[in-house]
Amino acid sequence: MPLRRLDDYFHISERGSTLSREVRGGFATFFTMAYILVLNPIILGSAQDVHGNQLSFEQIVTVTALVAAIMTVLMGITANLPLALAAGLGINAMVAFQIAPRMSWPDAMGLVVLEGIIVCVLSATGLREAVMNAIPAALKQAIGVGIGLFIALIGFVDAGFTIGHEGAPPLTLGAGGELAGWPVLAFCLGLLLTLALLARRVKGAILLSILATTVFAIVVNAIADVPDEAWGLTVPEVPDDLAASPDFGLLGNFSLFGAFGEVSFVTAVLLIFTLFLTDFFDTMGTAVGVTSEAGLLDEEGRVPRLGRLLFVDGLAAAAGGAASASSNTSYIESAAGVGEGARTGAANVVTGGLFALALFFAPLAAVVPSQAAAPALVAVGFLMMVQVGRIDWNDYSVGIPAFVTIAVMPFTYSITNGIGAGFIAYVVLKAILGRPREVSWLLWLAAGLFLVYFGIDPVEQLFDVD
């Protein structure tokens, strides 16, 4: 009887699935995206806020698993879709390397909460269509590609493969133009393994490569004379305990409007806007891709229960900020579960349950050095880079802004700068070509705000009455 009720609630049989397929799909999705339990703490934990404070690695593991567990289950039981959620790559990099250096961690996470609330409001009011239509497809794709290159650069830098120097050139291959040391070798081998597994279409390729490279690093560190500082923040050593009680110290550690006292109003608004763009459009692309793969789109190509999906995704963003785990969003890795037969939200209950179990294994995640996790960042950069082929480079009115967006992000180490430069280039070129009406008023407004953002210093001087 309970199984019958479960079938009726999730419409398992109606969608041509079985309970065993849903369970198998839930496991597949978890093991495909479990790498976030390592990457999110490394990305957030390696950054300092404006006061020089860093977040605890173990606490980040806890909140990463907690929010992923809750929001994945919520998506399953409300939207009935096999679409898991966790801390978003790209968004966490923006929070760590762009927002936090300007303000305290609570203030930065407060902006994430505000962004999530905005997504919820837009989802509830139906304004999402207007926002979706305002940004041309080429710029949406360029934003994804630019974030991919930015993430890949972070991976190369974190691993010590690429090092910055004073003077020219600004970046070189390792220290002094050559690679040296066991940690860099671990990264190189890990990167080759990751790319090989991806090329072979091995399920869970990223997680498997992280695990294998970590084991290699532990062995190397045990038998070779490697200084602890060579590994960076995390030294690969077998922990005294494999499991531990979860540390919820970061829960609720956010300030909703504190950022507006740390940076200018325009800057705070644009940071929220950039978070929103990255989260909102990534979710839309993921939702369409996964539900299409599952055969769940209706005859008009619409995602079922889209309103609920977007609302839960907005809640996930807000919950991630409130827990200091960064914005949580839908994961394209959910397609792995679909490939195993998942068609309903029942698979999400399984995936969420596994994330809940992960709450107790933070010491294992703390073993992984950046050299073992960095190959995953490079690999994710590749996966996001494939969107570049969808851009019409022959149309300069969209090709040039797309290029500007992609180039500015890694070259200025800023997602916001890339989006802003791309928006401005797009509206200016459309105006010069005599086609200003092709640009939505929302995009004109955004470009105007970004003009103020880039020229904030002279603007502040202009209105300085002291």
N, C-alpha and C positions, 0 to 999 in steps of 0.2 A: 504493500500500500504506500509506504513512504516513497518508494521508487516511482510509483505511478504519479504521485503528486509532484515529484521533482520533474518528471517528464512533461506533465501538463503545464507547470509553471514556466519552464524554459522552452517549451515547444520543441523538445529534442527530436522526437520522432517526426513531428510535422516538418522539420527542416532537413529530414533525411539523415539524421545522425543517431548515434547511440551513446549511452552513458560511458562506455569504455572509450569511445573515441574522444569524448569531451575530457575525460581524465587524462588520456594520453596527450591530447592537445595542450592541456593545462601544464603538464610537465615539460613539454617541448618548448612552450613559450617561456617558462621560467628559466630553463637552462640556457636559452638563447639570449635572454636579457639580464641574467644574473650578474654579468660583468659590471653593471651599474653599482652594485654593492661595493665594488672596489674603486671604480673610476670616480664616482661622485665624491667619496671622501678624499681621494687624491687631489682632485681638482679644487674642491672647496677648502680642503685642509692645507693646501700649499700656498694659499693666498693670505695676505694680511690686509686688515682694514686700515683706515686712515690713522688709527692710533697704534698700529703695529700688532694688533691682536690677531691670533689665529684660532680657528675652531678645532675642537678635539676630534681626532680621527675616529676614535671608538664611538663617540656620541653621534658623529655624522653617519656612521654605519647604521646605528640604531634607528635614527629618524628616517634615513633613506628606506630601510626595510619596512618601518612602521607605516609611513604614508603610502608607499607602493602597495602594501597589503590591504589597507583600508580602502583606498580609492579603486584598486583593481576589482575587489569584491563588489563595491558600490556600483561600478560600471556594469558588472555582470548582472546584478539583481534588479537594476533600474532600466538600463538600456537593452539588456539581454543580447549583448554583442561580445564576441570573443576578442576584446580589445583591452589589453593590459596597459597599465600606466606606471610610470616611475619618473624619477628626476630626469629632466630633459637635458641631453647633451647639447651644447651650444648655448642654451639658456644658463646652465650652471657656470659655463666659462665666462659668459658675460657678467654674471653676478660676481664671480671671483676676481676677475682680472680688470673689470672696467668699473663696476659700481662700488664694490667694497673699498677700493683704494681712495674713494672720494668721501666716504662716510663710515660710520660704525657698522658692524655686522647687523645689529638689530634694525638700524635704519634701512640698510640694503634689503633685508628680508621683508621689511614693511612695504617697500615698493613692489615686491613680488606679490604680496597679499593684495595690494590695491589693483595690480594687473589682473589677478584672478577674479576679483570682484567685478571689474569692468567686463571681462569675458562672460561672467554669469548674467550681468545686466543685459548685454547685447544679445545673449542667447534667449533670455526671457522676453525681450521686446521685439525680436525679429529683425534687429538692425544688422545682423551678421551678413545678410545678403548685400547690403549697401557697402559694408566694409570690404567684403570679398571682391565686389565688382570694381572698387576704387583702384586697386593695385593691379597693373597689367601683369599677365602671366609671366612675361619675360623677367620682370623684376622679382616676382615671387621665386622663380627658379634661380635667379642670380643670387638672391639672399641666401638660399640653401647652399649654393656652391661656395659663396664667400665664407659662410660659417664653416663649411667643410675644410677649406684651406686654412682658416684660422685655427681650427681644432688640430689639424695636422701639424701646423707650425708649433703649437703648444707642446705636442707630443715630441717633436724633434728637440725642442729646447729643454723640456723636462728631463729627457734622457741624456742630455749632454752631447747629442749628436751634432747639434747646431749651437754655437756659442756666440754671444754678442761681445763686441770689443769697442773701446773708444777709438774714434777715428774711422778710417775706411779700410776694408769694407765693414759695414755694420754687423754682418753675420759671416761666420766662417765654419768650415768643417772641423768640429771639435776645437780643442785648445791648440792654437798655433797652426791651424790648417791641417791637422791630422787627427785621426782617431786613436785614442790610447786608453788603456785600462779595461779591467774585467767588466765593470758595469756597462760601458758602452758596447762591449762585445755581446753582453746579454741582451741588450736592446736590439742590436742588429740581427742576432739569431732569432729573437722573438718576432721581429718584424717580418723576416723571411718566412717563418713558420705561419704567422697570421695570414700573410698574403697567399701562401700556398694552400692553406686550408680553405680560404675564401674562394680561390680559383677552383678548388675541387668541390665546392658547394657543400662542404661538411657542415652539418647542423651543429650549432653551438661553437662555431669556429673561433670566435673572439674569446669566449670563456675558456675553451681548451688551450688556446695559445697563452692566455694569462697564467693559467695553472702550470703549464709546462715550463714557461720561462721563469716563473717563481721558484719551481723546484730546482731548475738549473742554477738560479741565483743563490739559493740556499746552499747548494752543494759547493759552488765556487767560493762563497763567503766562508764556508767551514774549512776548506782546504787551502785557500790562497790567502796571502797577507794583504787584504783589502781594507784600507782605512774606512771607518764608518762614514766619514764625511763624503767619501766618493760615491756612496749610494744616495746621498741626499737625505730627505726627511725620514725615510723608512729603510731600516737595515734588515735584509732578509735573514731572519733567524726563526727557528722553530719555537713557537710560544710555549710558555710553561703550562698554560691551560688552553684547550681547544674551544671551550665554551665558557661563557660568563653571563652574568645577569645583565640585561640591557640597561644602558644608562640614558635616561630620558631628560638629561639636564638641559638640552637645547629647546625643548618644547615650550612654546609661548615666548621665546626670547626674540621678540620683534617689536618695533615701534612703528605704528601705522603712518604717522605723518612726520616722524623725526627727520626724514631726509630733506624736507623742505626748509629745515633750519641749518642744514649742512651745505647745500648747494642752492643755486638760484632756482626760482620757480620754474623758469623755462627749461633748465637742464633736468630738473626732476620730472617734469611732464614728458620730456622727450625720452628719458630713460624708461619710463613706464610705457610709453608708446612703442618703443623698440622691443621691450619684453613682450608686449601684446602682439605685435606683428609676428615675431618669431614663434610664439606659442600658438597663436590662432591659426596661422596658415599651415604650420607644420601639422597641426591636428587635423585640419581639413584634408590635406593630402594623404595622411596616414589613414584616416577613416575611410576615404574613398578607395584607397588601394587595398586595404584589408577586407572590407566588406565586398568589394568586387571579386577578390580572389575567392571569397567564401560563397559567391553566388547569391548574395543577399540584397543587391541593389534592385529597386523596383523597375518597372518597364520604362520609366523615364530617367533611369540612371541615378536615382536619388538614394541617399543613405537612409536606412530605416531608423526611426526614432532619433533623428539628427538633433532635435532640440534637447532631448535628454542627454545625448552624448556630449554636446557642447557644454551643457550646464554642468555635468559632472566633471568635465575637463577643466572648466573654470574653477570649480570647487577644489580640484586637485592642485591647481596652481596656487590658490590661496592657502590650502592646507600645507603645501610644501614650504611656502614662505613662513607660515606660522610655526612650523617645526624646524626652521633653519635648514631644510633639506634642499632648498631651491625649488623652483616651479616644477611640478609634476605634469606630465603630458602623455598622450597616447603614444604607444611604441609600435613602429613598423615591424619589429621583431615578432609581433603577434601573428604575423603571417606564417611563422613556423608552426604555431599551433593549428592554424587553419590547414596547413599542409598535412597535419596528422589527423585531420578529420573534424576538428572543432568547428561548430557552427552556431553555438549559443553562449550565453553568459555563464553557463555551468562550468566551462573551461576556466573562466576568470576566477571562480571560487577556488578551484584547485591551485591556480597560479598564486592567488592572494594568500592562500594557506601556506604555501611554500615560502613566500616572503615573510610571513609571520614566524615561521620556524627559524628563518635566518637571523631574527632578532637576537638569538642567543649565541651566535657564532662570530661576533665582532673580532675576537682575537685572531681568527684565521684571516680575515680581511686585512688586518693590520700588518700581516707578514709581507704583503705584496709590495715590492719596491716600485718606484716610478718607472724604472727601466723595463719592468714586466708589464706595466699597464700602458705605457706610452705607445707601444705598437698598436694597441686597440684604437687609440686616438687617431693615429695615421690611417688605419683601416677605415674608421668611420668617416674620415675626410674623403677617402676614395668613394665610399658609398654615397656620400652627398654630392660628390663631384660629377657623378653620372648624369645629373640633371642638366649639365651644360649643353648637351646635345639637343635639348628641346628648344633652345633659344635660337631665334631667327637672326643670325649674325649678318645676313645680307641687308636687313632693314636697319640702317644706321640709327634711326630714331629710337630704336629699342636696344640695338646691339651695343651702342656706345654707353648708355646708362647702365646696361647690364655689366659691361666690362669694368666701368668705374666702381660699381658696387662690389664686384668680386675682388678687384685689385686693392681697393682702399682698406678693406677689412683686415687682411693679414699684414699689409704694409704699415698700417697705423696701429695695429694691435687693438682694433676696436670694431665691434659689430655695429654700434650706433653710427660711427663715422661713415662706414660703408653704405648703410641704408640711406643716411642723409645725403651723401654725395650723389648716390644713384637717383634719388628722388629729384634733387635739384637739377641734375643733368637732364633728366627725362622731361620735366616741365619746360626747361629752357629750350631744349631742342624742338619740342612740339610747337612752342611759341615762335621760334625762329623759322620753322618750316611752314608757318601759317596754319597750324592745326591745333590751336589751343583748346578748341571745344572737345577734342578727343580725351582731354584730361579731366578727371572727376574733380569737383570742387574740394572733396576730401583730400585729394593728392596735392592740390594747390595749397590748401591750408597746411598740410604736413611739410611741404617744401618751404613755405614761409617760416614755419617754426624752426626748421633746420637751418635756414639762413641766419636766424637770430642765434641759434645754438652755436654755429661756427663763428659768428661775429660777436659772441657774448661779451668779450672784453671791451671792444669799442662801444657797444651798446650800453654796458654798465657805466662806462666813463661818460657817455653822452648824458645819461640821466642822473649822474652823480651831482647832487646839489650841495655837498659839503664844501 
